[in-house]
Amino acid sequence: MVIVRLKGGLGNQLFQYATGRRLAIANETELKLDVSVYEPEGLRQFCLDGYRMHATLAGPGEIAAFSVPAIHCADSLSPSHRIMKERHYHFDPDVLRARGNVYLQGYWQSEKYFKDIEDLIKTELALETRANAQNTIMAGRIRSSKNSVSVHVRRGDYVTDVHSASVHGVLDVHYYVAATEYLRQQVHEPVLFVFSDEPGWCKAHLSLGCPTVFVDVNSTDHAYEDLRLMSLCRHHIIANSSYSWWGAWLGAASDKIVCAPTMWFRRKEVNTEDLLPASWVRF
């Protein structure tokens, strides 16, 4: 079997699922999800149960079978159970070569881990639940705009949590101004659909010179609904966030333009060369 340890919010969980699914296919085996990190009152929760996943939850005994000290990918020598721990941020081809019983521990934030099964992943990451009335109306507004643009402004823990702020940091308004101006030069009459965990802040501080809809129909515990709406947009301006990365990646428009920040982490020495697809434009 392949077990992937889930950690973080929805965007991180999607990366972990997609990488685990690719490895399970290569091994011709089942994928199981270790969700033991999540607690009922914790900051983050397991978010994938509404998707058409091809996976089941791992039981305590199955997880316990891998209860040996984690070792890095290239040095993993256990004949029956291998723990593959992410050893750096960029794509590691050794991960996809692992065979046998494998436990994945990391974030795996690159489409290179699952690019060759892209269509399958997009099919399995379609929500099974129907949208409610408010989301259906908003989806209609997005579809009726020829050049709809999702704009994601990530604040929340990037502002209030010391660790998150030190790792990522909040993008300033200049990034959104530059990305919007670029899109205005590329497409006719873009309409911006702004998604944020602080929509009130966006309404007060974000004026980008285009028709703008502030999407505030979902609470943060329904982030998957906002993600579905993001994916309906034709073009995208993402934040330094795996969440809006997926909103753009799941977008179906063949001619989509995706604008992404050059600064993903505060630490410039972190290698993010495999994080963004080659066709995405950095600002």
Secondary structure as UniProt FT lines:
FT   STRAND          2..5
FT   HELIX           10..27
FT   STRAND          31..34
FT   TURN            36..37
FT   TURN            40..41
FT   TURN            49..50
FT   STRAND          56..57
FT   HELIX           60..64
FT   TURN            65..66
FT   STRAND          71..72
FT   HELIX           73..75
FT   STRAND          81..85
FT   HELIX           93..97
FT   STRAND          101..105
FT   HELIX           111..113
FT   HELIX           115..117
FT   HELIX           118..124
FT   HELIX           133..144
FT   TURN            146..147
FT   STRAND          148..153
FT   HELIX           157..160
FT   HELIX           162..167
FT   HELIX           173..186
FT   STRAND          191..196
FT   HELIX           199..205
FT   STRAND          212..214
FT   HELIX           220..222
FT   HELIX           223..232
FT   STRAND          235..237
FT   HELIX           242..249
FT   TURN            254..255
FT   STRAND          258..260
FT   TURN            268..269
FT   TURN            273..275
FT   TURN            278..279
FT   STRAND          281..282
//
